[in-house]
Amino acid sequence: MKNKIIRGLFFVFLFFGVFSCFEKGKINEETGINRDESTILVASFNALRLGEKQKDYRAFAQILAKFDLIGLEEVMNEKGVKKTQAYLEKLTKEKWDYIISENSVGSENYREYFAFIYRKSKFSEARGLGFYKEKDENEFMREPYGAYFKTGNFDFVYIIAHSVFGDKEKQRLLEAASYVNVYEYFSKLTGEDDIIIAGDFNTSADNMAFKNMNDKYGVSYILNPEENLTTLSDSKLVSSYDNFFINLKKTREFTGNFGVYNFIKKIITML
């Protein structure tokens, strides 16, 4: 009998400096890495059918509040995002806002929205950029979605993706090889070099299918797939399908701090 795979238990995150010069802050007891007012914490999370499945929104908000900007996959409707926003504002006593894709994407059997939810005080500008325009209709099952953000001296494009799993590995690898086109599209659309591609890729980031992004644009993955596992079976961590891709030379605001926040482990530790 195969192990049951449980998704959506881990946030992957990066730290970025808001200003050209910043000082590393104190160690955050929750995440174990440096943070202060001159940085923002950007995360990605598979929300497991947000707005459709029953959730403890209070607990969900407590986790999201540790970050400043979160890209969400598997959003079923705007109602779930609005409810999350309300709980965040009640919890933090701060204003939060969100961007949600104009429509859902996927197949006849399953469709989802992409969304970004963010702490308003951290950002002077935020706007949706729309979906990636495919070169052909079969390039992606769910076209990645981008948004533009500005915080302090740092402006960037954040692209959220949820790759197909499919019946065969070939489907996943074909999509993986097409992310170079996604990077190129949003770079030309905005003129930005600071581009973050994140999400659930259903393929390890060290797969050769992603290599063309590095060869052509110097874009590389951040989390080590051998060390930063993000998918849980019924008994152990088994794979690393969630990751970030950025150009380290061009996105100099990246502090070098990153990680996987296992909130299930945190909850167990607190019991």
C-alpha positions as CSV (number, residue, x, y, z in Angstrom):
1,M,0.0,0.0,0.0
2,K,1.4,3.4,-1.0
3,N,2.0,6.1,1.6
4,K,-0.6,8.8,1.7
5,I,0.8,12.1,0.5
6,I,-0.3,15.2,2.4
7,R,0.3,18.6,0.7
8,G,0.0,22.1,2.0
9,L,1.7,21.7,5.4
10,F,4.7,23.8,4.7
11,F,5.4,27.4,3.8
12,V,8.5,28.1,1.8
13,F,9.9,31.6,2.4
14,L,12.7,34.1,1.6
15,F,13.9,37.3,3.2
16,F,14.5,40.5,1.1
17,G,16.0,43.8,2.1
18,V,13.6,46.7,1.7
19,F,16.3,49.2,1.4
20,S,19.7,49.2,-0.4
21,C,21.4,49.0,3.0
22,F,20.0,47.0,5.8
23,E,21.1,45.5,9.1
24,K,20.3,42.0,10.1
25,G,17.8,42.0,13.0
26,K,17.3,39.7,15.9
27,I,16.6,36.0,15.6
28,N,12.9,35.5,15.2
29,E,11.9,32.7,17.7
30,E,9.2,31.4,15.3
31,T,11.2,31.0,12.2
32,G,14.7,31.0,13.6
33,I,16.1,33.6,11.2
34,N,16.9,37.3,11.2
35,R,14.2,39.9,10.7
36,D,13.7,43.6,11.3
37,E,11.8,46.5,9.8
38,S,14.2,46.8,6.8
39,T,13.3,43.4,5.5
40,I,10.2,41.7,4.1
41,L,9.4,38.0,4.5
42,V,7.9,36.5,1.2
43,A,6.3,33.1,1.3
44,S,4.5,30.6,-0.9
45,F,1.9,28.1,0.2
46,N,-0.4,25.5,-1.3
47,A,-3.7,26.4,0.6
48,L,-5.5,23.1,-0.1
49,R,-8.7,24.3,-1.7
50,L,-9.1,27.5,0.2
51,G,-12.7,28.6,0.3
52,E,-14.1,25.1,-0.4
53,K,-12.7,22.8,2.3
54,Q,-13.5,23.5,6.0
55,K,-10.6,25.3,7.6
56,D,-9.7,26.8,11.0
57,Y,-9.3,30.3,9.7
58,R,-8.0,31.6,13.0
59,A,-5.2,29.2,13.1
60,F,-4.5,29.8,9.4
61,A,-4.3,33.6,10.0
62,Q,-1.9,33.0,12.9
63,I,0.5,31.3,10.5
64,L,0.1,33.8,7.7
65,A,0.8,36.7,10.1
66,K,4.4,35.6,10.4
67,F,5.0,36.7,6.8
68,D,4.5,40.0,4.9
69,L,3.5,38.6,1.5
70,I,2.2,35.2,0.7
71,G,1.5,33.7,-2.7
72,L,-1.3,31.2,-2.5
73,E,-2.0,28.2,-4.7
74,E,-5.3,26.1,-4.7
75,V,-7.6,29.0,-4.0
76,M,-11.1,27.9,-4.9
77,N,-12.9,31.3,-4.6
78,E,-12.5,34.9,-3.5
79,K,-14.7,34.2,-0.4
80,G,-11.9,32.2,1.1
81,V,-9.4,34.9,0.6
82,K,-11.7,37.6,2.0
83,K,-12.3,35.5,5.1
84,T,-8.6,35.0,5.5
85,Q,-8.0,38.8,5.2
86,A,-10.7,39.5,7.9
87,Y,-9.1,37.0,10.3
88,L,-5.6,38.5,9.7
89,E,-6.8,42.0,10.4
90,K,-8.6,41.0,13.5
91,L,-5.5,39.1,14.8
92,T,-2.8,41.6,13.9
93,K,-4.7,44.9,14.2
94,E,-3.2,45.8,10.9
95,K,-4.6,46.3,7.4
96,W,-4.1,43.5,4.9
97,D,-5.0,43.4,1.2
98,Y,-5.0,40.8,-1.5
99,I,-4.8,40.3,-5.2
100,I,-6.6,37.4,-6.8
101,S,-6.4,36.2,-10.4
102,E,-9.2,37.4,-12.7
103,N,-10.4,33.9,-13.4
104,S,-9.7,30.3,-12.4
105,V,-7.4,28.0,-14.5
106,G,-7.2,24.3,-15.0
107,S,-9.1,21.5,-16.5
108,E,-12.8,20.6,-16.8
109,N,-12.4,18.5,-13.7
110,Y,-10.4,20.9,-11.5
111,R,-9.8,24.6,-11.6
112,E,-8.2,27.0,-9.1
113,Y,-7.4,30.7,-8.6
114,F,-4.0,32.2,-7.6
115,A,-3.9,34.9,-4.9
116,F,-1.4,37.1,-3.1
117,I,-2.2,38.4,0.4
118,Y,0.0,41.0,2.0
119,R,0.5,43.4,4.9
120,K,-0.5,46.8,3.5
121,S,1.9,48.8,5.6
122,K,4.9,47.1,4.0
123,F,4.0,47.9,0.4
124,S,3.6,51.3,-1.4
125,E,2.3,49.6,-4.5
126,A,0.7,46.3,-5.5
127,R,-1.1,45.3,-8.6
128,G,-2.0,42.2,-10.6
129,L,-0.2,41.6,-13.9
130,G,-2.4,38.8,-15.2
131,F,-1.6,35.4,-16.4
132,Y,1.3,34.3,-18.5
133,K,0.4,34.3,-22.2
134,E,1.1,30.8,-23.5
135,K,3.0,30.3,-26.7
136,D,0.5,27.4,-27.3
137,E,-2.6,26.2,-25.5
138,N,-0.9,23.1,-24.2
139,E,2.1,24.8,-22.5
140,F,0.6,24.8,-19.0
141,M,-2.5,23.2,-17.4
142,R,-2.7,26.2,-15.1
143,E,-1.0,29.3,-16.5
144,P,1.2,31.0,-13.8
145,Y,0.0,34.4,-12.5
146,G,2.1,37.5,-11.8
147,A,1.8,40.6,-9.7
148,Y,4.0,43.7,-9.2
149,F,5.0,44.9,-5.7
150,K,7.0,47.8,-4.4
151,T,8.4,48.1,-0.9
152,G,10.9,50.8,0.1
153,N,13.6,50.8,-2.7
154,F,12.8,47.3,-3.8
155,D,10.2,46.6,-6.6
156,F,9.7,43.2,-8.0
157,V,7.5,40.8,-9.9
158,Y,6.1,37.8,-8.0
159,I,4.8,34.9,-10.1
160,I,2.9,32.1,-8.5
161,A,2.7,28.6,-10.2
162,H,1.0,25.3,-9.6
163,S,2.3,22.8,-12.1
164,V,0.4,19.8,-13.3
165,F,1.1,16.4,-11.7
166,G,-0.5,14.4,-14.5
167,D,-0.5,10.7,-15.2
168,K,3.1,10.7,-16.6
169,E,6.3,12.4,-15.5
170,K,6.7,13.7,-19.1
171,Q,3.8,16.2,-18.5
172,R,5.5,17.6,-15.4
173,L,8.9,17.9,-17.2
174,L,7.4,19.7,-20.2
175,E,5.9,22.3,-17.9
176,A,9.1,22.6,-15.9
177,A,11.0,23.3,-19.2
178,S,8.5,26.1,-20.0
179,Y,9.2,28.3,-17.0
180,V,12.0,30.0,-18.9
181,N,9.2,31.4,-21.1
182,V,7.3,32.6,-18.1
183,Y,10.4,34.5,-16.8
184,E,11.0,36.0,-20.2
185,Y,7.4,37.1,-20.7
186,F,7.1,38.9,-17.4
187,S,10.5,40.5,-17.8
188,K,9.5,41.9,-21.2
189,L,6.1,42.9,-19.9
190,T,7.5,45.0,-17.0
191,G,11.1,45.6,-17.8
192,E,11.9,44.1,-14.4
193,D,15.0,42.1,-13.5
194,D,13.8,41.3,-10.0
195,I,11.5,38.4,-10.7
196,I,10.5,35.7,-8.3
197,I,8.8,32.5,-9.5
198,A,7.5,30.4,-6.7
199,G,4.9,27.7,-5.9
200,D,4.2,24.0,-6.1
201,F,6.1,22.6,-9.1
202,N,5.3,18.9,-8.6
203,T,8.9,18.3,-9.6
204,S,12.2,18.7,-7.7
205,A,13.9,22.0,-8.6
206,D,17.2,20.3,-9.4
207,N,15.6,18.4,-12.3
208,M,17.4,19.1,-15.6
209,A,14.1,20.3,-17.1
210,F,14.5,23.6,-15.1
211,K,18.2,24.1,-16.2
212,N,17.3,26.3,-19.3
213,M,16.3,29.1,-16.9
214,N,19.8,29.2,-15.5
215,D,21.5,28.7,-18.8
216,K,19.5,31.6,-20.5
217,Y,18.8,34.0,-17.7
218,G,20.9,33.0,-14.7
219,V,17.8,32.0,-12.7
220,S,18.4,29.3,-10.1
221,Y,16.4,27.6,-7.3
222,I,16.9,28.6,-3.7
223,L,15.8,25.7,-1.5
224,N,18.0,22.6,-1.6
225,P,15.7,19.8,-2.7
226,E,17.8,17.2,-0.7
227,E,17.6,19.2,2.5
228,N,14.4,21.3,2.3
229,L,11.7,18.7,2.0
230,T,8.2,20.1,1.7
231,T,5.8,17.2,1.2
232,L,4.7,14.9,3.9
233,S,3.6,11.2,3.6
234,D,1.7,9.4,6.3
235,S,5.0,8.8,8.1
236,K,7.8,11.1,6.9
237,L,8.9,14.0,4.6
238,V,9.3,12.5,1.1
239,S,10.0,15.2,-1.5
240,S,10.6,18.9,-2.3
241,Y,8.1,20.1,-4.9
242,D,7.8,23.7,-3.5
243,N,10.6,26.2,-4.3
244,F,11.6,29.7,-5.3
245,F,13.5,30.6,-8.5
246,I,15.3,34.0,-8.7
247,N,18.4,35.6,-10.4
248,L,20.8,35.9,-7.4
249,K,23.0,38.4,-9.2
250,K,20.3,40.8,-10.2
251,T,18.0,40.5,-7.1
252,R,20.6,41.8,-4.7
253,E,17.9,42.6,-2.1
254,F,17.7,38.9,-1.3
255,T,19.5,38.5,2.1
256,G,20.4,34.9,1.7
257,N,18.0,33.8,4.4
258,F,15.4,31.2,3.4
259,G,13.7,28.2,4.7
260,V,10.7,25.9,5.1
261,Y,8.3,26.6,7.9
262,N,6.8,23.4,9.2
263,F,3.8,24.7,11.2
264,I,2.6,21.1,12.0
265,K,5.9,20.4,13.8
266,K,5.5,23.8,15.6
267,I,2.1,22.9,16.8
268,I,3.2,19.5,18.0
269,T,6.1,21.1,19.8
270,M,3.8,23.5,21.6
271,L,1.4,20.8,22.9
